[in-house]
Amino acid sequence: MLDAVLLIGFGGPTRREEIRPFLDNVLRGRPVPKERYEEVVHHYEAMGGRSPYNDLTMSQAAALRTRLTAEGIAIPVIVGMRNWNPYIIDAMRELTGNGAKKVLGFILAAHRCEASWERYQASIDDARATIGSDAPRIEYPAPWHMHPRFIEAVAARTSEAIAKLDPSDRKNAELIFTAHSIPIAMAKESGYEDQIRESARRVASQIDRPSWKLAFQSRSGSPRDPWLEPDIVEVIRKLEGRPAIVVPIGFLCDHVEVLYDLDIGAANIARESGVKMIRAATVGDHPAFIEMMAEIVREHLNR
């Protein structure tokens, strides 16, 4: 019997003085050039010194809780973050204190690689080891990047964005899907890029847009190391003034990679290039996405 659902997320700073401690948590000793570190600090400061990620993730949890309750499924849905409050370890202690024995760990990433999947599982394993034998067992859902409800939610957000263009621009607009870039070495060890392409292909098919591009964004790390390309900025520069619909398919809710890297950074390049850029909303708490989560919970309850 499943005792609870744990949404496992990235986390984000909630006020200016938390930015650097948060980034130190994210990096955990991994080498990032000082210039890049300070650049990201500036990005958070430009957003008012906080990220909406935590609030939006709590909204997803509340929507899932409401959806399950409407079906008569009274199961706790709580949130644990890898890099900031509420931390995974605190969520696990809460679950343990409530007597949970088996928990669905829903990692909030549609496309899987070491950075988006294994690191979160490792954090769960560390928390279980810290708590000891009373810690609940965590099971994870099967890959859901092709789930019809996820595709439906992204397609709906994309259609909403296309509708913001003048009718004369809609057919000519370039549809660009974006996701977080990762080192090529990491990508080769996972199906990350193929998963993103498959999600994008299905969304494009659902909205009848056979022509589309995939771009990457928000790379960090050493400039000497190869990362997935092309960068969204370079794709926009090559549009020769054509409108662009940018769909952040690799992100489930708005945070710095969307609100700064796309809405400020990429948008500035678009203006300089004479490109009208419309950014589609992330899936967030779209009803189709919440229904997908509810379906996955039901599957695990019925096992």
C-alpha positions as CSV (number, residue, x, y, z in Angstrom):
1,M,0.0,0.0,0.0
2,L,1.3,3.4,-0.9
3,D,1.4,5.7,2.1
4,A,2.3,9.1,0.6
5,V,3.5,11.1,-2.4
6,L,6.8,13.0,-2.3
7,L,7.4,15.6,-5.0
8,I,11.1,16.0,-5.3
9,G,12.4,19.3,-6.7
10,F,15.3,21.5,-7.3
11,G,14.5,24.3,-4.9
12,G,15.3,28.0,-5.0
13,P,16.2,31.0,-2.9
14,T,13.3,32.9,-1.4
15,R,15.1,36.2,-0.6
16,R,18.3,38.0,-1.6
17,E,20.5,36.8,1.3
18,E,19.8,33.2,0.4
19,I,21.2,33.4,-3.2
20,R,24.8,32.5,-2.5
21,P,24.2,29.8,0.1
22,F,21.7,28.3,-2.3
23,L,24.2,28.3,-5.2
24,D,26.8,26.8,-2.9
25,N,24.3,24.0,-2.2
26,V,23.7,23.5,-5.9
27,L,27.3,23.3,-6.8
28,R,28.5,21.2,-3.9
29,G,32.1,21.7,-4.7
30,R,31.8,21.2,-8.5
31,P,34.1,23.6,-10.4
32,V,32.3,26.5,-12.0
33,P,34.1,29.6,-13.2
34,K,33.8,32.5,-10.7
35,E,32.5,34.7,-13.6
36,R,29.6,32.3,-14.2
37,Y,28.9,32.1,-10.5
38,E,28.6,35.9,-10.2
39,E,26.6,36.0,-13.4
40,V,24.0,33.7,-11.9
41,V,23.9,35.7,-8.7
42,H,23.1,38.7,-10.8
43,H,20.3,36.8,-12.6
44,Y,18.6,36.1,-9.3
45,E,19.1,39.7,-8.2
46,A,17.5,40.9,-11.4
47,M,14.5,38.8,-10.5
48,G,14.1,40.6,-7.2
49,G,16.4,38.3,-5.2
50,R,14.2,35.3,-5.2
51,S,12.9,32.4,-7.3
52,P,9.2,31.5,-7.6
53,Y,10.2,27.8,-7.9
54,N,9.3,26.8,-4.4
55,D,5.9,28.5,-4.5
56,L,5.0,27.0,-7.9
57,T,6.1,23.5,-6.8
58,M,3.8,23.9,-3.7
59,S,1.0,24.9,-6.1
60,Q,1.6,21.7,-8.1
61,A,1.5,19.6,-4.8
62,A,-1.8,21.4,-3.8
63,A,-3.4,20.8,-7.2
64,L,-2.4,17.1,-7.1
65,R,-3.7,16.8,-3.5
66,T,-7.0,18.4,-4.6
67,R,-7.3,16.1,-7.6
68,L,-6.7,13.0,-5.6
69,T,-9.1,14.1,-2.9
70,A,-11.8,14.6,-5.5
71,E,-11.4,11.0,-6.4
72,G,-11.7,9.9,-2.8
73,I,-7.9,9.2,-2.5
74,A,-6.8,10.6,0.9
75,I,-3.1,10.4,0.6
76,P,-0.5,12.9,1.8
77,V,1.3,14.9,-0.9
78,I,4.4,16.7,0.4
79,V,7.4,18.4,-1.1
80,G,11.2,17.9,-0.6
81,M,13.8,20.1,-2.3
82,R,17.4,19.0,-3.1
83,N,19.0,22.4,-2.7
84,W,16.8,24.5,-0.3
85,N,14.0,24.5,2.2
86,P,12.0,22.3,2.6
87,Y,14.9,19.9,2.2
88,I,14.5,16.3,1.2
89,I,15.9,15.1,4.6
90,D,13.2,17.1,6.4
91,A,10.4,15.8,4.2
92,M,11.7,12.2,4.8
93,R,11.8,12.8,8.5
94,E,8.2,14.0,8.4
95,L,7.1,10.9,6.4
96,T,9.0,8.7,8.9
97,G,7.3,10.4,11.8
98,N,3.9,9.8,10.2
99,G,4.6,6.1,9.9
100,A,4.9,6.0,6.1
101,K,6.5,2.7,4.9
102,K,6.2,3.1,1.1
103,V,6.2,6.4,-0.7
104,L,6.0,7.4,-4.4
105,G,9.0,9.7,-5.1
106,F,8.0,11.9,-8.0
107,I,11.2,13.6,-9.3
108,L,10.1,16.8,-11.1
109,A,12.0,16.3,-14.3
110,A,10.5,14.8,-17.5
111,H,13.8,14.0,-19.1
112,R,16.4,11.9,-17.3
113,C,20.1,12.2,-17.0
114,E,22.6,12.1,-14.1
115,A,21.9,15.7,-13.2
116,S,18.1,15.6,-13.4
117,W,17.6,12.1,-12.0
118,E,20.4,10.2,-10.3
119,R,21.5,13.1,-8.1
120,Y,18.0,13.3,-6.7
121,Q,17.8,9.6,-6.1
122,A,21.2,9.8,-4.3
123,S,19.8,12.6,-2.1
124,I,16.9,10.3,-1.2
125,D,19.3,7.4,-0.5
126,D,21.4,9.7,1.8
127,A,18.3,10.8,3.7
128,R,17.2,7.2,4.2
129,A,20.7,6.3,5.4
130,T,20.7,9.2,7.9
131,I,17.2,8.3,9.3
132,G,17.9,4.6,9.5
133,S,15.7,1.5,9.3
134,D,12.5,3.4,10.0
135,A,12.8,5.5,6.8
136,P,10.1,4.7,4.2
137,R,11.0,2.8,1.0
138,I,10.8,5.1,-2.1
139,E,9.6,3.9,-5.4
140,Y,9.8,6.0,-8.6
141,P,7.5,6.2,-11.6
142,A,8.4,4.9,-15.0
143,P,9.6,7.5,-17.6
144,W,6.7,9.8,-18.4
145,H,8.2,12.2,-21.1
146,M,5.8,10.6,-23.6
147,H,2.8,10.4,-21.4
148,P,-0.3,11.7,-23.3
149,R,-1.3,14.1,-20.5
150,F,2.2,15.6,-20.4
151,I,2.2,16.1,-24.1
152,E,-1.3,17.5,-23.9
153,A,-0.2,20.1,-21.3
154,V,2.8,21.2,-23.3
155,A,0.8,21.4,-26.5
156,A,-1.9,23.5,-24.8
157,R,0.8,26.0,-23.5
158,T,2.3,26.1,-26.9
159,S,-1.0,26.8,-28.6
160,E,-1.7,29.6,-26.2
161,A,1.6,31.1,-27.1
162,I,1.0,30.8,-30.9
163,A,-2.4,32.5,-30.4
164,K,-0.5,35.6,-29.1
165,L,1.0,36.2,-32.6
166,D,-0.8,38.1,-35.3
167,P,-2.6,35.7,-37.5
168,S,-0.3,36.6,-40.4
169,D,2.8,35.6,-38.4
170,R,1.6,32.3,-37.0
171,K,2.3,30.1,-40.0
172,N,5.8,31.6,-40.6
173,A,6.8,31.4,-36.9
174,E,9.7,29.1,-36.0
175,L,8.7,26.6,-33.2
176,I,11.7,26.2,-30.9
177,F,11.8,23.7,-28.0
178,T,14.4,24.3,-25.3
179,A,15.8,22.3,-22.5
180,H,18.8,22.7,-20.1
181,S,22.1,21.9,-21.8
182,I,24.2,19.3,-20.2
183,P,27.8,18.1,-20.9
184,I,28.0,15.8,-23.9
185,A,29.8,13.2,-21.8
186,M,26.8,13.1,-19.5
187,A,24.3,13.1,-22.4
188,K,26.1,10.0,-23.9
189,E,25.4,8.1,-20.7
190,S,21.7,8.7,-20.8
191,G,18.7,9.1,-23.1
192,Y,18.3,12.7,-22.2
193,E,18.5,14.3,-25.7
194,D,16.5,11.5,-27.4
195,Q,13.8,11.9,-24.7
196,I,13.5,15.6,-25.3
197,R,13.3,15.2,-29.0
198,E,10.6,12.6,-28.7
199,S,8.6,14.8,-26.4
200,A,9.0,17.8,-28.8
201,R,8.1,15.6,-31.8
202,R,4.9,14.5,-30.1
203,V,3.9,18.0,-29.1
204,A,4.6,19.4,-32.6
205,S,2.5,16.6,-34.1
206,Q,-0.4,17.3,-31.7
207,I,-0.6,20.9,-32.7
208,D,0.1,20.1,-36.4
209,R,3.5,21.9,-36.7
210,P,5.7,19.5,-38.7
211,S,8.6,22.0,-38.7
212,W,10.4,22.7,-35.4
213,K,13.8,23.0,-33.9
214,L,15.5,21.9,-30.6
215,A,17.8,24.3,-28.8
216,F,19.6,24.2,-25.5
217,Q,20.2,26.8,-22.8
218,S,21.6,27.8,-19.5
219,R,24.9,25.9,-19.8
220,S,27.5,26.3,-17.1
221,G,30.7,24.6,-16.2
222,S,34.1,25.0,-17.9
223,P,33.9,26.6,-21.4
224,R,36.5,24.0,-22.5
225,D,34.0,21.2,-22.0
226,P,31.6,20.4,-24.9
227,W,27.9,20.7,-24.0
228,L,24.7,20.0,-26.0
229,E,24.1,22.6,-28.7
230,P,22.8,24.7,-30.4
231,D,22.3,27.4,-27.9
232,I,18.9,29.1,-28.0
233,V,20.6,32.5,-28.6
234,E,22.3,31.2,-31.8
235,V,19.1,29.7,-33.1
236,I,17.3,33.0,-32.7
237,R,20.1,35.0,-34.4
238,K,19.7,32.8,-37.5
239,L,16.0,33.3,-37.9
240,E,16.5,36.4,-40.1
241,G,13.6,38.3,-38.5
242,R,11.1,35.5,-38.5
243,P,8.9,35.2,-35.4
244,A,9.8,32.6,-32.8
245,I,7.7,30.5,-30.4
246,V,10.0,29.3,-27.7
247,V,8.7,26.3,-25.7
248,P,10.7,25.5,-22.5
249,I,9.7,21.8,-22.7
250,G,12.6,20.8,-20.3
251,F,11.2,22.9,-17.4
252,L,8.1,22.1,-15.4
253,C,7.7,25.5,-13.8
254,D,9.2,29.0,-14.0
255,H,12.5,29.6,-12.3
256,V,15.7,31.5,-13.2
257,E,16.5,29.4,-16.3
258,V,13.1,30.4,-17.7
259,L,12.5,33.9,-16.2
260,Y,16.1,35.2,-16.8
261,D,17.7,33.1,-19.5
262,L,14.7,33.1,-21.8
263,D,12.5,36.1,-20.8
264,I,15.5,38.5,-20.4
265,G,18.6,37.0,-22.1
266,A,17.1,35.4,-25.1
267,A,14.4,38.1,-25.4
268,N,17.1,40.8,-25.6
269,I,18.9,38.9,-28.4
270,A,15.5,38.5,-30.2
271,R,14.9,42.3,-30.1
272,E,18.4,43.0,-31.3
273,S,17.9,40.5,-34.2
274,G,14.5,41.9,-35.2
275,V,12.7,38.7,-34.1
276,K,9.3,38.8,-32.4
277,M,9.7,36.1,-29.7
278,I,6.8,34.6,-27.7
279,R,7.7,32.3,-24.8
280,A,5.2,29.6,-24.0
281,A,4.3,29.0,-20.4
282,T,5.7,26.0,-18.5
283,V,3.2,23.2,-17.7
284,G,3.1,24.3,-14.0
285,D,-0.3,23.2,-12.6
286,H,-2.0,22.8,-16.0
287,P,-4.9,20.4,-15.4
288,A,-3.6,17.8,-17.9
289,F,-0.2,17.7,-16.1
290,I,-1.8,17.3,-12.7
291,E,-4.1,14.6,-14.1
292,M,-0.9,12.8,-15.4
293,M,0.5,12.9,-11.9
294,A,-2.8,11.6,-10.5
295,E,-2.8,8.7,-13.0
296,I,0.7,7.7,-12.0
297,V,-0.3,7.8,-8.3
298,R,-3.3,5.6,-9.0
299,E,-1.1,3.1,-10.9
300,H,1.2,2.8,-7.9
301,L,-1.8,2.5,-5.5
302,N,-3.2,-0.3,-7.5
303,R,0.0,-2.4,-7.5
